[in-house]
Amino acid sequence: MPIKIPADLPARAALEQENIFVMTEDRAASQDIRPIRMAIVNLMPTMLTTEIQLLRLLGNTPLQIDIVLLRAENHVARNTSREHLNKFYTTFSQVKDQKFDGMLVTGAPVELLPFERVDYWEELKSIMDYSAENVFSTMYICWAAQAGLYHRYGIPNYPLAEKKFGVFDHTLLQPGETLFRGFDDMFRVPHSRHTEVRREDIEKIPSLELLAMSEEAGVCVVKAHGTGEIFVTGHFEYEAETLRLEYFRDKNKNLPIKVPAHYFPDDDPAQPPLNTWRSHAHLFFSNWLNYHVYQETPYDLTTINGGCHHD
């Protein structure tokens, strides 16, 4: 949360130079407080696990957040009970006339399919177009990031020779970006994907800015200016055991899978993995909520439109 200080305090300039967020007394006095409205479009087959992972990160801030869980209407969930879906989830058609401060769109295990062959592609396109006009800031994760970049900006994805699987070192390309305030110069993020988007394609689009990269894993975080869209190709939200469970699941099915890179101690799957990205995950989500949603979104949600986002 920001610290409130007099506008003319000499320390203000130094703090802002260090990317410490400060709020002047005038700004604080004019600020109305209300709960943040957050939609989570959960496309993962393990919906309950994904709920826990994302809500853990969203809940670790002082902000009050009202969560609306959305599922794909034109898709049969095989691993989540109908009772759970009926009780806790709604669909896009039921909220399309509403507005939200923030939206999260999860990944999905469909990345080897062409986007147009995904059974809920038309619905997802509608959600992405809707979010650009009716959601102040939207974060797309993993496959959803690739889908968003493809639909919104025409950026293709490419199949990898082998699965990008492990926990990789990343560096910041824009150290002053508010999403990364408080980050170390090097930070780790899990990846688990068969496809990629490429830096050269992103750099052809003037409104897109590449914020974080990995020498091994490639593009990680991309920001769209003027739309509030954030695209994250990795999985800040993963728990310590997530890659281990995925590795043994595929291994037990005799699928071609390598030991996740930089994950198990001594690359030994018999060793319990260590979570080496948790603190940055919490900081990343807190920064997004604070600087890209809470501090910028209008008090009156009905005034949200496609042109009101900050850069």
Summary of the structure (lengths in Angstrom):
residues: 311
radius of gyration: 19.6
end to end distance: 19.3
largest distance: 65.3
contacts: 940
relative contact order: 0.15
helix: 33%
strand: 26%
